[in-house]
Amino acid sequence: MANITLSIPNKLHEKIKKHPEIRWSEVARHAMTEYVEKLELMDKLTSESKLTDKDAIEISKKIKRSIAERHMALLK
């Protein structure tokens, strides 16, 4: 099994030290596994997409504009 080193904020380290009964490497391994599985699913879903980065940015702008307009209408 490979080893990695993680850097974490001091505040998080202090909280982790309060629970030595927890196998933190197992928690990290589980979180990384879930994240990689989500990435693999995203890759699979988008593998045949013809959408370009430019298209995605344009769609994002339209969605944000629509949301902003909706919220502005609610404020009136």
C-alpha angles and dihedrals in degrees: 000000000000123000128221133185121225129200114213133177116269092241091057091047091054091052092047092051089059089066109049090156090073120086096228094184088059091050090051092046091051093048092049092048092053092047093050091048090054091049091050091050091049090049090050093048093048099037094099097034118126091199112122126212088252090054092049092050091050092050090048091052091050092050092048091047091050092049092048091050091049092051092046090053090053091053093055 
